[in-house]
Each structure stands twice: as structure tokens, then as C-alpha cells.
Amino acid sequence: MSFLDSYRSTVNRYQSEISRLQSDRSHIAQDKARTMGQIANNKSWMSHTSSQSMIRTYASTIERLERDAARYDQKLADVEGRIAQAQQNLANAQKRLSDEESRESRRMEEEHQRHFRNMSASMQTTSLHVQHIEDEVAALKNDKNKIVVLFLASNPDDTDHLKLDEEARAIQEMIRKSEHRDSIKFVSRWAVRPMDVLQAINEESPTVVHFSGHGSSNGGVVLQGDDGTRKIITPEAIAAAIATAVDSVRLVFFNACFSSEQAQKVIAYVDAAIGMRTSIGDEAARVFASQFYSAIGFGKSLNNAFKQGKAALLMENIREEDTPMLYINSTNPAAGEHPLITNATAFD
């Protein structure tokens, strides 16, 4: 039982008690009135008789009736006192009930306000959740127009040191400064081992696969073995790996020495491939690749981006402009004339 119910029960109990006591008082008053009437009658009868025996009888009766009347007076006084105490108790109980009703009203108002705040917070959370979903949907829509450049770098312990980190940094910097930078996602993998190639392709679904590192004179790609030393992967093996990603890969870029044979092998599976006719220096590899991706970021076609990369070599007075080779799939000769970024409006 709540405090409110308990106080209401107490008020009802005192009200019932007062009603009962008032009824008792009425009955006692009636009994006293009858007794007083009897006293008056006996006094009247006594005054009209001369018989001493009758006078004594009336006197005895009057004395008894007066004792009864006195007891009724005492009972009335007792009942009046009990009524007064019950009325005081009732007043106190009504005050406690009123106070508790006020507190209950405040509690209900606070609960209402808390419920309203919770509903508002819930609605805000729902709104934020909806907004988050809408943002994710928008991001997914934007991702459809994004190209992913997968940068695979390998420089095993037993090979000459290459500045692959500088190449990656330069490419990222030129992409960042391009018009369509938000449409290009640059992902790098380092110390790449053979199985890392397929794993990265599966994880990223790249548009461009960029190999950066050493190439062998027999046309193989130099990756890192489990012991940290070189492991040469044949052009046929690389082509087989690229063949599993034809649903996403449009360009394979071999920025490694003697990689033209590799490019020619994979061209059967993608729109275009870039390889190096002979050896290429660190600086030439960095300048050519960074300018190539800058042009891609400005919505230029593969042909135009390739030409800009070669022009950058000449601008930097690096006489290796004839080293890079661009190969276009013969079944799609127009591939070189369109930008990789689908939301780029420029066509060359």
C-alpha cells in the first residue's frame, strides 16, 4: 500500500469513528432526557401525596434517577472528549493526506517531465540514427563513383634500398591537391608477400593495382618471402592474380624496373597497364607516378595522364621519359581516352 492509500484509509477511519461517537452521544443524550423526565414526574407525584410511605418511595426513585443522570453527564463528557480527539486526529490525517497528494502531484509532474525528456532524447537519438543511415547511404552512393588505388610496396632485405615511402607520399600529396581528390581512395600495403596481393585485392576491390619496388631482368616482380628476402613472382603468376579481379581492376601500374613484360601479360584482363621498358631510378619513378595520379585526380584520361607523367620527367630534367610504357587492351581501344573517375566530366 502506498503512503497516499494509507493516509486516505486513516482519514476514512477517523471520519467513521467521529460518526459513531456522535451517534453514541445522541443516544446518551436521549437516555438522559428520559431520566430527567422521570425525575420531574416523580417530583410532581411526590408533591401531590400525603402518604409518608409514597413520599419515601418517590424520594428514593428520584435519588436513583439523579445518579443515573449524573452517569449520563459523565458519559456525555467522555464522548465529547473522544469526539474532540478524533476530530483533531482527523485534521492531522487530512493534513498528511493533503501534503502527500501535493507530493504525489509533484512526483507525477516530474515523472511526466522525465518521460517527456526521455521521449525527446529517444526521438533525437532516432533522428541521429536516421541521419547516420542516410549519411551511410550517401557515402555508399559516393563510393560507387570512387576509385581505389591499391599501392603494393616491397623492398626485401637482400635488395637495394628504394625510397618507396617517398613515392607513396608524393602520390598522396598530388591526389590531395587534385580537383576530384574525394573520388580517390589511396590504400597502401608494405613489405608485400605473394599471398598479400590476393588478400589486399579481396579486401579493397581496387580500380588500380600499383606495384612499387624491384623488378627482375627476366620480367618477374620482386616481392618479399617469409624470411624477409626476395621472392620473384613470374609475369604469368601476376597475370593470374589480376585475372581474379577483373570485376574491379581497370589499370595495373608496375613502377619497377624491367616490368613491361608484366604489363603486357596482364593487359589481357584489364583496360590498361603501365610497365617500365628498362630500369628506372627512384626519382624518376616518384615524379612520373605522382604526376600521373595528379592528372587522374583532375579527371584526365589514361592517355593524357600518361603523357603528363612523361612531361613531368622532362620538366624535372630527368631523361627517363622513354622508360614508361602504356598498354591498352586491344578489345577496348577507347579505354585510354576516358578518365578513371566516373564523375569527372572532362574527356580528352
ABEGO torsion letter per residue (X at the ends): XBAAAAAAAAAAAAAAAAAAAAAAAAAAAAAAAAAAAAAAAAAAAAAABABAAAAAAAAAAAAAAAAAAAAAAAAAAAAAAAAAAAAAAAAAAAAAAAAAAAAAAAAAAAAAAAAAAAAAAAAAAAAAAAAAAAAAAAAAAAAAABBBBBBBBBBBAABBBBBAAAAAAAAAAAAAABAAAAABBBBBBBGBBAAAAAAAAAAAGBABBBBBEBBBAAGBBBBBBAAGBBBBBBAAAAAAAAAAAAAABABBBBBBBGAAAAAAAAAAABABBBBBABBBBAAAAAAAAAAAAAAAAAGBBAAAAAAAAAAAAAAAGBBAAAABBBBBBAABAAAAABBABAABABBX
